[in-house]
Amino acid sequence: QVQLVESGGGLVQAGGSLRLSCAASGSIFSINVMDWYRQTPGNQRELVATSGGITNYADSVKGRFTISRDNAKNAVYLQMNSLKPEDTAVYYCYAVLKPFRYSNPRGYWGQGTQVIVSS
């Protein structure tokens, strides 16, 4: 069984920083992609940053957020600087991975971590 566990969310003032972490555990043969999404009430989950072959960011976070991976730890991080109230959301880790050598890649979600940015 594969699990993704996020941590690092919390309450921060506008202009502040937070660092989110996500670690994948369980049966993992290889990880293709580890991304960060976020969701606010009543809205669809949106892609914030991706760390597949090419690192990419949503326009709203470019220059402020940085995604990084530690392949040895099956982990992905999101450094969030210059936070704004509109960054308030539940942040989710998403990974596409192969549990076993001959299995097909599939996607897994973490449980989410709340980020609140006060003005």
Residue pairs with C-beta under 8 A, 6 or more apart in sequence:
1 26
1 27
2 24
2 25
2 26
2 27
2 28
2 95
2 97
2 99
2 108
3 24
3 25
3 26
3 108
4 22
4 23
4 24
4 93
4 94
4 95
4 108
4 109
4 110
4 111
5 22
5 23
5 25
5 110
5 111
6 20
6 21
6 22
6 91
6 92
6 93
6 110
6 111
6 112
6 113
7 20
7 21
7 22
7 113
8 18
8 19
8 20
8 21
8 113
9 18
9 20
9 91
9 113
9 114
9 115
10 18
10 114
10 115
10 116
11 116
11 117
11 118
12 18
12 83
12 115
12 116
12 117
12 118
13 117
13 118
14 83
14 84
14 85
14 117
14 118
14 119
15 82
15 83
16 83
16 117
17 79
17 80
17 81
17 82
17 83
18 80
18 83
18 115
19 77
19 78
19 79
19 80
20 36
20 77
20 78
20 80
20 91
20 93
20 113
20 115
21 75
21 76
21 77
22 34
22 36
22 75
22 76
22 77
22 93
22 95
22 110
23 73
23 74
23 75
24 31
24 34
24 74
24 75
24 95
24 97
24 108
25 74
26 99
27 99
27 100
28 74
28 97
28 98
28 99
29 97
29 98
29 99
29 100
29 101
29 103
30 97
30 98
31 71
31 74
31 95
31 96
31 97
31 98
32 52
32 96
32 97
32 98
32 105
33 50
33 51
33 52
33 94
33 95
33 96
34 51
34 69
34 75
34 76
34 93
34 94
34 95
35 47
35 48
35 49
35 50
35 51
35 52
35 67
35 76
35 93
35 94
35 95
36 47
36 48
36 49
36 50
36 67
36 76
36 78
36 91
36 92
36 93
36 94
37 45
37 46
37 47
37 48
37 91
37 92
37 93
37 94
38 45
38 46
38 48
38 87
38 89
38 90
38 91
38 92
38 115
39 45
39 46
39 89
39 90
39 92
39 112
40 88
40 89
40 90
45 92
46 58
47 58
48 57
48 58
48 61
48 65
48 78
48 91
49 55
49 56
49 57
49 58
49 61
49 65
49 66
49 67
49 78
50 56
50 57
50 67
51 67
51 68
51 69
51 76
55 67
57 65
57 67
60 86
61 80
61 87
64 80
64 81
64 82
64 83
65 78
65 79
65 80
65 81
66 78
66 79
66 81
67 76
67 77
67 78
67 79
68 76
68 77
68 79
69 75
69 76
69 77
70 76
70 77
76 93
76 95
78 91
80 87
80 115
83 115
83 117
84 117
85 117
85 118
85 119
86 117
87 115
87 117
88 115
88 116
88 117
89 114
89 115
90 112
90 113
90 114
90 115
91 112
91 113
91 114
91 115
92 109
92 110
92 111
92 112
93 109
93 110
94 107
94 108
94 109
94 110
95 107
95 108
96 105
96 106
96 107
96 108
97 105
97 106
97 108
98 104
98 105
98 106
99 106
